[in-house]
Amino acid sequence: MAYRLTGPAELQLIKVLAESSFRHGEAAKNRYELLIRTAMESVGDDPGLPGSWPVRRFPGVRVYEIARSRHRVPREHRVADPWHKLVYCVAEDGVVQFWQLSAARIRQAGRQGRA
């Protein structure tokens, strides 16, 4: 399945990568981008990916922590402590649409109260 980013998600991705480059260097930024893109591809292939969870207040919206895709990245390119989350839904045309690359603490429904 394909995926796309909304305008706000694209801007957030640009900001996250710029900040990563500024704070940790270009190599670290490249590793973080690889992890984010890998997570997006994984969700694009399987929107109900194990580890993702629904956002109760917004039917059809799900959240996936990019840290859950670390094992899909070659060991030498892994990020030590990734903490962003992808907020997404499957659009009417069947394409996964990422709404947000979130740094906020989003509670998982059923484990830490209502999301």
C-alpha positions as CSV (number, residue, x, y, z in Angstrom):
1,M,0.0,0.0,0.0
2,A,1.2,3.5,-0.7
3,Y,1.5,6.4,1.6
4,R,1.5,10.2,1.5
5,L,2.1,13.1,3.9
6,T,-0.2,16.0,4.4
7,G,1.3,19.4,4.1
8,P,1.6,19.8,7.9
9,A,3.2,16.4,8.3
10,E,5.7,17.3,5.5
11,L,6.7,20.5,7.3
12,Q,7.0,18.6,10.6
13,L,9.3,16.1,9.0
14,I,11.5,18.9,7.6
15,K,11.7,20.6,11.0
16,V,12.5,17.3,12.8
17,L,15.3,16.5,10.4
18,A,16.7,20.0,10.5
19,E,16.8,19.9,14.3
20,S,18.3,16.5,14.2
21,S,21.1,17.8,11.9
22,F,21.7,20.8,14.0
23,R,21.8,19.0,17.4
24,H,23.4,15.7,16.3
25,G,25.0,16.2,12.9
26,E,24.3,15.2,9.4
27,A,25.0,11.5,9.8
28,A,22.5,11.3,12.7
29,K,19.9,13.2,10.7
30,N,20.3,10.7,7.9
31,R,19.8,7.7,10.3
32,Y,16.7,9.4,11.7
33,E,15.3,10.0,8.3
34,L,15.9,6.4,7.3
35,L,14.1,5.2,10.4
36,I,11.1,7.6,9.8
37,R,10.9,6.5,6.1
38,T,11.1,2.9,7.1
39,A,8.3,3.3,9.6
40,M,6.2,5.0,7.0
41,E,6.8,2.3,4.5
42,S,5.9,-0.4,7.1
43,V,2.6,1.4,8.0
44,G,1.9,2.0,4.3
45,D,2.2,-1.8,3.8
46,D,0.1,-2.7,6.8
47,P,-1.9,0.2,8.4
48,G,-2.9,-2.1,11.3
49,L,0.8,-2.9,12.0
50,P,1.3,-4.6,15.4
51,G,2.2,-1.9,17.8
52,S,0.0,0.7,16.3
53,W,-3.2,1.7,18.1
54,P,-6.4,3.5,17.4
55,V,-7.1,7.0,18.6
56,R,-10.6,6.7,20.2
57,R,-11.6,10.3,19.8
58,F,-10.9,10.1,16.1
59,P,-12.4,7.0,14.3
60,G,-10.0,5.7,11.7
61,V,-7.0,7.5,13.1
62,R,-4.1,5.4,14.4
63,V,-0.7,6.0,16.0
64,Y,2.6,4.2,15.5
65,E,5.8,4.8,17.4
66,I,8.8,4.9,15.0
67,A,10.9,3.2,17.6
68,R,9.0,0.0,16.8
69,S,10.6,0.0,13.3
70,R,14.2,0.1,14.6
71,H,14.7,-3.6,13.9
72,R,13.9,-3.0,10.2
73,V,16.9,-0.7,9.8
74,P,20.4,-2.1,9.4
75,R,22.2,-2.3,12.8
76,E,24.8,0.2,11.8
77,H,22.1,2.8,10.9
78,R,20.0,2.4,14.0
79,V,18.9,5.4,16.1
80,A,19.6,5.0,19.8
81,D,16.4,6.6,21.3
82,P,13.8,7.5,18.7
83,W,10.7,9.1,20.2
84,H,8.5,10.4,17.4
85,K,5.1,8.9,16.6
86,L,3.2,8.8,13.3
87,V,-0.4,9.8,13.3
88,Y,-2.3,8.5,10.3
89,C,-5.4,7.1,8.7
90,V,-6.3,5.3,5.5
91,A,-7.8,7.7,3.1
92,E,-10.8,7.0,0.9
93,D,-8.6,6.1,-2.0
94,G,-6.9,3.4,0.1
95,V,-3.6,5.3,0.6
96,V,-2.2,5.7,4.1
97,Q,-2.2,9.4,4.9
98,F,0.2,10.7,7.6
99,W,-1.3,13.6,9.4
100,Q,1.4,14.3,11.9
101,L,4.9,13.4,13.0
102,S,4.3,13.9,16.7
103,A,6.8,14.4,19.5
104,A,3.9,14.7,22.0
105,R,3.1,11.9,24.5
106,I,0.1,10.2,22.9
107,R,-1.4,7.7,25.3
108,Q,-2.2,4.3,24.0
109,A,-5.9,3.4,24.2
110,G,-6.5,0.6,26.7
111,R,-3.1,0.8,28.4
112,Q,-2.8,4.3,29.7
113,G,-6.3,5.7,29.7
114,R,-8.2,7.2,26.8
115,A,-6.5,8.5,23.8
